[in-house]
Amino acid sequence: MKQNLNPAVAKVLKRLHYPLDVILLCVRWYIAYPLSLRHLEQMMAERGISVDHSTVHRWALKLLPALESTFRRCKPTVGRSWRMDETYIRVRGEWKYLYRAVDKAGNTIDFLLRAHRDKVAGRRYFEKAIDQNGEPETVTIDKSGSNLAALQALNADRETPIGIRQKKYLNNVIEQDHRAIKRRTRPMLGFKNFRCARIFLGGIEIMHMIVKGQIAEASRKLLPSSSTRWSHKDSSSYRRLFDPPSLSRQIHKKRMAAMSGRLSFRERPLVLPVHVDSQSTGAASRGPTCGVLMQSGEAAQARGLISASWRSASSSCASVRS
């Protein structure tokens, strides 16, 4: 599976020993939803997967830069009327500045985290955005003097100047778009260093663009051509990498079966489905949908009931481990 991925992504995943689906699931949930690392550790434990919160953090730091660079190469074109603004991000107890811009349709143009809010930072952001997305016709900003000075410095070197509008009410589009980023960064309670902040904010921005539908065309470009020999398992896993839909129960069952071969038999949670006869095992049901929990004295008998299913699941995931 990994040798068929994008080369940059495959290089990052080279020394990671967990199944790719589990890694992508943890990283995607962390940057897409307001969850902490310990929340993810508990959520994986409920699914029978033993993952430490620091492991999820390392996965994100390694994988997000490769995904961001891959998505940037296939990012679709945006409009030529930009709304630009900056928002505050706390790093090591100090406020840093995330420069962002959207077009009049609300599509994300670019983003850049800077330590200072001045003319140099504004000009650096505009140069990066223009290099990635082309030159705009007009740029709408608020009453910030540093952003105005940065645009004027850019226009001094151009034959066709960029139109500048300083109307605060026209920037409501970008002001409202900040909310999606702040909603995700608020549970993080700030970042420990500038590098981690830049990486995680890049992943959050990419996920926000996916939610807005900007990466739909990019995902189709990143999928291999029909002439490439791919198994059904590889194709579906690769598609979930770049087009992460809501996970169905069937996918959860497949991932649990794959991970069952990686966990020792004693580490697996003693949770049986509700249809198991509670009288034969001596367990008490927690409810019609919560399953049946085994007590310590009944563990051997419970393991005897489910040993056959675990063995079959372990044998079926040999290809995943390889």
N, C-alpha and C positions, 0 to 999 in steps of 0.2 A: 504493500500500500504506500509506504513512505517514499519509495523510489519513483513513484508516479506523480508525486506532488511537484509544485513549483520548486525549482532548485534552492531558492533562498529559504523557503519554509522547510524543505526536507533537511537542509543543513542544520537548522535550529533544532529539529526533532531528532537528530541523529543519536544523541545519547540519553534521550528520555525513554524510560522503560514502561511507562503506563500505556494502555491503549490510546490511540489517537482520539477516539470519540470522547473518552473521559477527560483528556486534557482540554480539548476544545470546548466541552460542555462547561467545565469549571471556569475557564478564561472568559467565555462568552457571558455566563451568568454574572461574573464579577464586574464586567464593564457595562453590562446592559441594565442591571437592576441595582437598587440601593441595598446591597448586601455587604457585610463585612467578610473578611477572610475566615473568621471563626464560624460565621453562619454557613459558609460553604463547606467547611469541615464537618459540621453537624449534619448538613443535608446529604453529603456523600455517605456519612456513616449510617444514616437511615436507609440508604440504598445498598448497604453491604460493602461499601468501598472505603478502605482505610487510607485517607489522604490527610497529611498535616497541612495546617494553614500556611506555613512557610513554604511548603512545596508549591501550593497554588500561586503564591506570590512570585516565586522563581519562574514558574511556567509563564506567567503573564509578562514578566520582564524580558524573557527570551523570545516569546512568540509575537508579541504585539508590534515591535519594530518591523519584523519581516512582513507581517500582514499589512501594516500601514504602507510600506513601500510598494507592496504588490498591488494594493488597491489604488494607489496614486497613479500608477502607470495606466490603469484602465478607467480612470475617473472620467465621467462624461462631461461634455461642455456645459458651461453655465451662462446665465444672462450677462449682458454688458452694463447693466445698471446695478451698482453695488451699494449695499448698506453696511457700513463698517463701524465697529465699536470695540471697546475692551471691557473685560470684567476682571474681578479680583479673585485670586487663588492664594490660599495660605500655604506657605512652604517654610518649614522650621520656625513657625510662629511669626513670620513676616509676610506681608502682602506682596505678591507678584502679580503680573498683568498678562492675561490671556487675550491676545488680539484675535478677533474673529470678524468674518464678513459673510453676508448672504446676498443673493440677488433678490430682485423684486418678487420672485416666486417662492422665496424661502429656502432655496437650495444652498447648502454650505459651499463657500468658495475656498477658503483656506483658514488656517489658524496658526498661531505662533505664540509661545510662552516666552516672555521677556522679564528680566529682573527689574527694569526701570520703565517708567512711562515718560518718554521724551521724544524729541525729534528723531534721534538715531533709531530708536526702537520702531517708531512709526514708519520710517523710510525702509527699514529692513523688512518689515512685514509687507509693505506694498511691493517691493522688489520681488519678494518670494511669491506673492500671490499672482503678480503679472507674469512671472516666469512660468508658473504652473498653469495658468488659466487664460493667458492673453490679456491684452490691454482693454480696460473698460472705457465706456463712453463718459459715464458720470459716476462719481463717488459721493454718497451722502454720509456726512459725519455730523456729530453733535458740535457743541461750542468749544471743543478741545482745541487749544492753541497749538499743541505739539503735533497733532494729526494734520492740521491745516499747514503748518510749516513744512511737514514732511511731503505733503502733496505739492506744495509750491516749489520745493527743491527738485522734485521729480519733473515737474512741468518745465523747469528752467533748462533741462537737458533734452527736451523733446520738441520736434517740429509741430506735432499736433497735440496741444495740451489736453489734459484730462479735465472734464467738467467737475467743479466742486460745488456741492450744495451743503449749507449748514442750516438744516431745518430739523429740529429735534423730533417733531411729531412724525416725520417720514422715517425715522429710525426705530419706530415701534416694532418693526418686523425683527430686527436683530436683537432688540431688548427682550422680546418675548422668547426668542430662540435661545438666549442665555439660560433660560429656566431649565431646559432639559439637561444642560451640563451641570448647573449648580445642584440640581436635584440628585444627581449621581455622586458628586464630590462631597456633598454635605455629610453623609454617613462616614466618610473616610476621616473626618476630623483633621484635615490637613495632611500634607506630605512631609516625609522626613528629609528629602533632599531634592534638588532641582532636577536631577536626571530621572528619578522615579516619577516626579510630577509630569515631566515632558512625555515620558513613555505612556503613562496611564491616560493622560489627557488625549494623546493621539488615538489610543484605542477607543476611548469614549466618543470622540468625534467621529471615528469611522463607524462605530455602531449606530450613532445618531444619523449618519448619512444612509445607512442601510435601512433604518426605520422610515426615513423619508423617501425611500425608493430610489436613491441616487446610484446605488451599486447594482441595480438589477441587470443592466447591460454588462457591467464589469464581470459579474459572476458567470455569465454565458461565455464571455471571452476567455476566462481563466479555465473553463472546463476543457478537457482534451477533445480533440476531434474524433469523429466516429471511426476513423481508420486506426486509431490506437487500440491495442488489445487491452481491454479492461474487464475485470470480473464485475459482477453485479454489486458485490460487497464494496469494492474499491470505488466504483462510480458513485454509489449512494453516500459513502463516507466523504468523498471529495466534494460532492454537491452540498452536503451539510456544512462543510468548512466555509463556503462562500455564500450560502443561502440558508441561514439558520432559521428554520420554521419552528413553531411550537412543537415540542416533542410529544409524540403520542405514547400511549401505553405500550404498544408493540415495540417501539424503539427502546423504551426503558427496560423491557424484559430481555431484549437482545443484549443490552449493555450489562445487565446483571449477570446474564449467562456467561458473557465474555470475561467479566471480572471474577467470576467464581473460581476460575482456574488459577488466579493470581493470589488469592487469599488462602491461608492455611485453613484446614477444616475447623480448628478450634477458634479461629478469629471470626467465623461467619456468625451473623446474628441469629439467635434462636427465635425466629418469628415464623410461625406457620400460618397459612391462609385459613380463612374462617371455615371452609368446608371440611377441614380435618376434624374427625370425631373427637370432641373434647373429653368424652368419658373414657375412651381407650388410652388417652395420653395423660389424663388427670389434670388438664389445664383448664383455666377459666377464660371464657371469651371476654374480650374488652369491648365488644360492640359488633354490630352487623358489618362494619366496613373496616375495622381497625386490625383484624387478625387475632391470632392467639399467641400469647407470650408463654414460654416455658420457664418453669422454676428450675433452680439449680439441681434439685434431686431428680427431675424428670428429663434432664438434658440428654442422657444416654438413650432413653427410649425415644425421645424426639428425633435425635440424630439417626436412629435406626429407621425411622419412617421416611426420612428424606435423603438418606445416603445414596439411593439409586439415582435420584434426580440430580444430585450434585455431581456424581461421577459422570453422568451423561453430558452435563453442561461443561465439565472440565475437559472431556475429550473433544467436544465440539469446538472449543476455543483454542485448540493447539495451533491453528493457523494464525490466529490473532497474536499469540505470544511470539511466534516466529517472525 
